[in-house]
Amino acid sequence: MKSRWRSALVVALCALGVRLDFALQRGSSAELAGDALEYHSYAVSVIERGRYESLAGDRATRLPGYPLFLAAVYAAFGVSTVVVQQVQCVLGALACVLLFFAAEGLVPEPWPLVCGLLAAFYPDLIAPSASLLSETLYSFALAAFLAAFYALRAGPARSAACGAAAALACLSRPEALPWAVLVLAFLPLWRKGSRPRHAALALGVFAALYGLWAGRNFLVFHRFVPASSLGHYTMYLGLRLPLARLSGDFGPLFAPPAGLSELERDALYGGAFRALLASLSWTAVLKAYAIDFLSLYYPFLPGYDAPYVFLVPFWLFGLWLARARRELWPIAGLVLLSSAAYTLFGGPVSRYRFGFAPFVILLAVAAMRSLRGMVAKRRWNLWVGAWLGANLLIWAGSGLFRHFALSLRDSLF
């Protein structure tokens, strides 16, 4: 037991130190522009006026999880992006510890410590801590779900914790909503000892928490708005933005007339998406979505993300393992669903993968443990060493490899 808590402390200290150092190197304040500015404006509106509203007067362009998190930090410590960075460093470190505990319920020693340390030094989990974006809170919520799902015994406590963590994840980013409902509804299929009453409790807790947002939107808009008021907008961007990389012949981005409500604007974006889709060949559509997908897993940001690439073959093998291991289905399901969602919505943005990094890491560790049991220790060390060496070589010549990757993209698209 003491060894367990010592390992958890090592993970926590490593994770916190790396994140604080990264935030310090990024500067004393996070950039307030684009998505970050809108999150910030919602939070300031809550603090100053008691209204959940953006600078533009929108009421549901962002889900409430991250803006309310910002508002809580601002209320406690003042409106300071520096403090937000520090709090997010702590939250990110806690996510790594939660992953350590989740791994304890899935793989034997020493793999939980491996999982925790991978999370501590994983760039995709470090980078969001310095920005006012929702990925840190989202990844923390997903790590909390994994810890509850794998580390707690079947019973009301695990069900309630799974429901609450899933609700926090969905209130932070909407793409997890279908996954959360399916995983909680069929809880007995994934975890031994769970009963239908446990699934009902988990769904009940989830519905009670997430339902507050959907109910509030019904009162505000007098119609059912289960997530955000940007659904058609993100669908339009998911097709239009990659087309800009394919060709410059599509003109400027569609912009609705001024003075419309957020729901009216979103409806017009739906029409713009349908018109754009009808004007394209299936080849162009497939190429556009291929750019979105490849950008999601692109390894140069612009530096080479060696830890991310090192884990890729392992979590891919983990997806294969999940076919025969039901306890891995919830992890594999979110990775696949997220890949599809970010391909179709939002456009070619690599940082979208940061949020579901806890699932990628745990899936990779489960695969590592399985592979290690399949091959002799000497062969395992040879394979892992060779793959690690290849990544170090690419990292050393990252400028040349990045140029090659961009040239290959240009030749294909």
N, C-alpha and C positions, 0 to 999 in steps of 0.2 A: 504493500500500500504506500509506504514512504517513497519507494522508487517511482511509483506512478506519479505522485505529486511533484517529485523532483523533476521528472521528465516534463510535466506540464509547465512547471516554472521555467525550465530552460527554453521551452517553446515560446512562452509568453515574453521573456526577456529578449530573446533574439528577435522576435517579431516586432516588439515595440521599439527596440533600438534601431532596427533597419528602417522602419517607417518614419520615426522622428528624424533620422538623418536625411532621408529622402525629402521630407517636407522642408527641412532646413535648407537643403541645397536648392530646392525649387524657389525659395524666396519667402519673404515675410508675409505675403498675402496671396490668396488665390485670385485668379483672374475672374472678374465678374462680367461675363459676356455670354451671349447665346443662351444655352440651357441653364447655365449657372446663374445668370442674371435673373431669369424667370423664377427659378427656385428661390433665390434670395428675395425677390419682390413679394412672393407669396408669404414668406416667413415674416418679413417686415410688416406686411399688411396685417397679419395675425397679431403681432406684438403691438403695433401702434393703433390699429382701428378695430381689432377684434373681428375682422372679416377675412375669409379665405378668398383672396382675389389678387390677380396680378396687376402690374402697372397699367396694362391695357384694359383692365376691367374684366378680364376673363375669369370664370369661376371654376373651370374644371379641365383646363388644358394640361394640368399636372396632377397626378395622384397625390394624396395628402401625406404619404409616409415620410418622404424626405423633407418637404417644406415644414412639416410640423416638428421633425427632428431639429431642423435649423432653428425654428422658432423657440424650441425648448433650450437650445444652447444659447441663443441670443438673450432669452429671458433670464437665464442663470448667470451669464458672464458678460453680457453686453454684446452689441452688434460688432463682432470681430471675426473676420475670416481666419485670422491666425489661430484663435481659440478653436474654431471649427476644425481646422487641420489637426490640432493636437487631440481633440476628442475623437476624431476619426482614426487617428493613429492607435489610440487605445481600443476603439471598436474593432479595428482590423486585427490587432493582436489577440483580442478575445475570440475573434472568428477562428484564428489558427488553433487556439486552445480547444475550442469546440470541435474542430476537425480532429484533433488528437483524441478526444473522448469518443467521437463517432467511430473512428478507426478501431478503437478498443473493442467495440461491439461487432466488428466485421472481420478483422484479421488479428492473428496472434502477435506477440512481441517478436522482434523489435519494430514491426511495421507501423504501429501507431506513432512512435517517435519519428520514424521516417516521414510519415504523413504530415505531422505537425511541423517538422523542420522544412519540408518542401513548401508548405504553405507560408511559413515565415519568410522564406527567401524567394518566393515566386513573384516576379515582377508584375504580373497581371493583378495580383492582390495588393501590391505595394503602391503602385502608381495612383490609384483612385483616392488614397488617403490625403493627397495634397490638393485635390480639386473639389469644388462645390458641386458635385454630381452625385447621383443616387447609387452608384455602383457599390460604394463601401457599405451602406446600410443594407442594400439588397443582398450582397454576399454574406454579411453577418446574419441576416434572417435565414438564408439558405443553410449556413453552417449550423445555426441553432436547430433548424429542422432535422438535419442529419444527426446531430447529437441526440436529440430526443428520440428519433426514429430507431437508431442503432444502439444507443448506450442505455436507454431506460428499459425496464421490464414492462411487459404488456400489462396494461391496466389503465385506470382513469387518468393518472398523472401523465403517462406517455401520450394518450389520446389528446388531452387538453393542450399539452405542450406542442404537439405536432400541429394541431389546428391553429394555435396562436402564432407559431412561427411561420406557417404557410400564409396566414392572413397578413402578417407584417411584410412578407416577401411580395405578395400581390398588391398591397397598398403602396409599395415602393416602385414596382414595375409591373405593368398589366399582363405581360406575356406569360407569366407563370400561372395565370388563372385557370385555364383548362387542365393543366397538369395537377394543380393542387386539388381540384374537385375530384378528379379521377383517382389520385393516389389515396386521398382520405376516404373516399367512398368505398374503395376496395382494399382497405387496410388489412383485413385478414388474409388476403392473397399474398401479400408481400412479407408479412412478419408472423412467425409462429407464435401462438398464444393469443393473438388478437381475435376478438369476437365481433359479430355484427354490432353489438352495443358499443364497442369501442370505436368502431367506424362512425356510428351515429353521434357519439359524443364529440369526436374530432370534427366532423362536419358541422355540428351545432356550434362549437366554439368558433370555427372559421366563419360560419354564416353570421353569427352575432357580431363579430368584429368587422368583417368586410362589409356586411350589410349596412353598417352605419354610413359608409360612403355612398353606396348605391341609394339608400333611403334619402340622404341629404340631397343628392343630385335630383331625385324625383321631386322633392319639395322646391328646389331652385328652378328646374327647367320644366316641371310638370310633364315629364316623359322619362322613360327608362334609359338611363345613361350609366351602364354598369362599370365602366372604366374611366376613360378620358374623353374629351370632346375633340380629339385629334386622330381618330381612327382612319378616316379617309385621307387625311393629310399625310400621315405616315405611309399609307399605302401608295399614294401618289409619288412621294419622294422615293420609295423603294424601287419604283420603275423609272422615274424621270432622272434621278441623279446619276445612275450608272450610264444612262443614254448619253449624258453630257460627255462622258469619257470615251464612249464609242464614236460619237460624231458631234459636231457643233451645229448640225442642221436643224435642230429642234426648236430653236428660238429661246426666248427667256422662260424662266419658270412661271407657271400660272400664278396669278395673284388675284384674289377676289376683290370686288369693289370695297371701298372704305365704308364704314358705318354699319356693317352687318354684325349680327351676333356671332358668337363662336360656333354655335351649331349650324347657323346658316352658311358660314364660311366653310365648315367641314363638309356640308352637303354639296357645295359647289366643287370642292376638291374631289368628291366622289364622282361627279360628272366629268371633271377633267381627267381623272384616272381612266374612266371607261372610254372616253374619246381617244385618249392616247393609246390605250391598249388596242382599240379597233383599228388604229392607223398603222400598226406595226405588224410585221411578219412574225411568225412563231420563232424564226431564227433569231431575230433581233430581241424578242422577249427573253428567250433562253440565254442569250449572251448577256443581257442586262442583269438578270438574276444570278448568272454565274459570276459576274463581277462582284455583286453583293456578297455572295458566299465566299469567294476567294479572299475578298478584303477582310471578312470576319476573321479568317484564320491566317492572314498575312503576317509573316514573322519579323518584318523590318518596320520599326515604328519611330524614327527611321533606323535606329540601331538594331542589331540582331538580337532577338529575344531567345537566347540559347536555352534557358530553363523551360520555357514554353515548348520549344521544338523538341527538347529531350523527352518530354512526357507524351508527345503526340502518339508514337507507336504503342505506348502502354495503354493509354485510355481508349485507343481504337481497338486494341485487343480486349479491353474491358467491355466494350460494346458487344463484341463477339461472345464473350463469356456470359453476358447477361441473358443470352438466349436460353440457357439451361439453368440459370440461377435467379429465381424470382426475387430474392432479396436485393438484387442489383437493378431490377426493373425501374424503380423510381429514379435512381441516379441516371441510368441510360436514357430514360424517357425524357427527363428535363434537358439533357444535352442535345438530344435529337430535336425536341420541340423548339428549343432556343435557336438551334441552327436554322430550322425552317422559318421561324418567326423573323429572325434578323435578316434572312435572305429576302423575304417578301415585304418587310416593313422597314422604313427608315433610311435605306440607302447603304452605300459602302463605307461602313464605320467599324474600324477594328476594335475600338474600346468596348463595344457591346459584349464581347466575349469575357470581359473582366468580371462581370457580375456573377456568372455561373461557374467561375473558376473553382470554387470549393467542390463542386460535383465532379469536375474534370480531375482534380487532384485525388479525390477519394477513389474514383473509378480506376485511375492509373495505379494507385497503390494496391488495390485489390488484384489488378492484373499482374503487377510485379510479384506479389506473393504467390499467385498461381503459377506463373512462369518459372519462378525459382524452384517450385516443387516438381516441375516437369523435367528440368535439365540438371546435369551434374554441376557442382559448385564451380569447377574450373571453367566449364563452358559458359556458365552464366557470367562469371567475372570477365571472360574474354569478350562476350557479346556486349555487355554493358560498357566495358572499357572502350571497345571500338566505337560504339555509338557516341559515347561521351567525347572521345578524341575527335570524331568527325565534326561534332558541334563546336568544339574549341577551334578547329581549323576554319570553319565557316565564320565563327565570331572574329577570328584574327583577320580574315580577309573579307569582312562584312561589306565593305564598300564595293568590292568587285562583284560579290554574289548578289548584292542588292541591284546593281546595274544590270546583271544578267537576268534577274527576276523581272525587272521592269521591261527589259527588252523582249523577254518571252511573252509578257502580258500584251505588249504593243503588237507583237507579231500575230498573236492569237485573236485579239479583239479589235 
